Amino acid sequence: MSKLLGAALGILTAIGGFLDIGDLVTSSVVGSRFGLSLAWATVLGVIGICLFAQMSGRVAAVSGRATFEIVRERLGPRVGGANLVASFAINLLTLTAEVGGIALSLQLASSVDHRLWVPVALVAVWLVLWRVKFQVLENVAGLLGLCLVVLAVAVFLLGPDWGDLAHQALAPVVPSSEGTAQYLYYAVALFGAAMTPYEVFFFSSGAVEEGWTPRDLAQSRVNVLVGFPLGGLLSLSIAALGAIVLLPQGIQTNALSQVALPVAEAGGKLALVVLILGMVAATFGAALETGLSSGYTLAQYFGWSWGKKRRPAQAARFHLTMMISLLVGAGILMTGVDPVKVTEFSVVFSAVALPLTYVPILLVANDPEYMGDKVNGRLTNLLGSLMLVVVVVAAVAAIPLMIVTGAGG
Amino acid sequence: MLSWSRRRVRALAGAAGLAVVLALSAGCTGAEKSPDAARSFVSEGLDEASSAVATSQLAVEQARAHRSFATTVDVTLEDQQADLVHATRHLAILVAPDVTVARLRDRALAATNDATAAVTAARDALAHGRSLAAPSARLDRAADELDAVTGQVEAS
């Protein structure tokens, strides 16, 4: 019974923790401009994150070590160092976007300028990282994030033409008002949003924090293979809401407040309350994960003591890294930069850095020295290699598409 | 070694000087566009303004139907004011290549200014608990005006 409860909790937190500010903004922008014609990019991203998250979880469970510890050892300090610099920078940008997302969500509830909420969000995130146990912070944020199920409920309440939505998703065409370059740019952004590197750092480091062993592999596989696709459905729901309510009225999403409009239209004030609570929880949870990931990446590369299971005094540099990263992120937001723009850039630059994260995982997951008889099977390798081709294409195309389209146009 | 470094510094300084001269020359003509490019530029500003007005109309309707909170609607309207200011600036920096485009740009500017005022009036009414019927009608007129100018740009 307790195993069943544990499995249910794992799946629920995987669903609730799937969405972050990148998914919220990018999916709504895409839905309001392209309808569901880019649903394939979200599906591809979900397949990719499922493949690599379960791979990195298996590496952690079998070897007892997290991603960056092995990356440096397997690839050497130079390649590992280049990987670290890119991953840390992207993670910092994502952390900035998530803290901005908390502030924007609180602004929606209060009408108080988001810059006044940034210091509050900073202190709250830091306090939780400092004081709260790993499992508690993971489960509470994930469960509260489940409020975002209201997005899927809103789609049903609006009573859309399901045939039309299915046609948009299954027979995708570039809308006449948009160019092919814009279409491809947002495909890369959606893919980057679904496969954000921090999710893998957090997943593999979390496996070490929770002391996974090979006996936990089945549970972790279920969490990933059931939880993440259901989380992906919420991402598709945001795009569907944009396609149903915003696109026909000529509204193009460029602010978080516009994401709330279709939900209020469908379910009124009650749905809006649930949505705002879900947005705060999702962005707060993601800020915790990216905050932890900043500490994980640096500490694991340099061999510092790390982890929430240790007291802050025993992992001082790990905690200091998280604190400084949070301060830098909040400092960037206090300059007045638009958090939505930071989010848009963070998902595209995530796409650029994807090969640096996912190539080493595929290499290590095939190395019998670390994995023994738990190396990848043929099917996983085939799918992983195919996904890696997609990852490389997205990474190479991201910057040229950003330049050609003027960051989406 | 030292003379090589000096040569390198001189080459770099020369390249930087050339870049500055090119940038200054480009700056002399940068704002002026061909008539087609200028019309497309006006369309972009109008699209942004129309999206902002449509968003404001939806938010105000939700407030009138008690489907949303005053705080949330206020944030939505404030975001749209920022977009309208951006659209106005976008149109204002265009140096028109001919009289036809200049007229279109001026009408577009007038329409975006009216739209900004309409959203501001809606925020005022919301803040003071007044009826949103009049601001809603004003937003409708602003949307019609933007549609009319967009039609003119497309037809020209």
Interface residues (C-beta under 8 A of the other chain):
Chain A: Q107 L108 A109 S110 S111 V245 Q249 G250 I251 Q252 N254 A255 S257 Q258 A260 L261 A264 E265 G268 K269 L272 I276
Chain B: D47 E48 S50 S51 A54 T55 Q57 L58 A59 Q62 H66 R67 S68 F69 A70 T71 T72 D74 V75 T76 D79 Q80 D83
